[in-house]
Amino acid sequence: MLYFRASEDDYCLKQTQSLYAYIYSLLSEALALTTKLIFAFTVFTTILVNGIEHLATILLHLPT
């Protein structure tokens, strides 16, 4: 009976470790995705701001 109890505890421990590993994996993926989204947003806004600045420069130098 004691052996079965130890085996059951070992199984629960392995399941808990597996759950923690899965949660860690999800958090790692979420962090990676968040980092990629922030980078993409930064690049997009930089291009957008530079484009607007370039357009404003062109418009300011047009003859009236």
Buried (B, 14 or more C-beta within 10 A) or exposed (E): EEEEEEEEEEEEEEEEEEEEEEEEEEEEEEEEEEEEEEEEEEEEEEEEEEEEEEEEEEEEEEEE
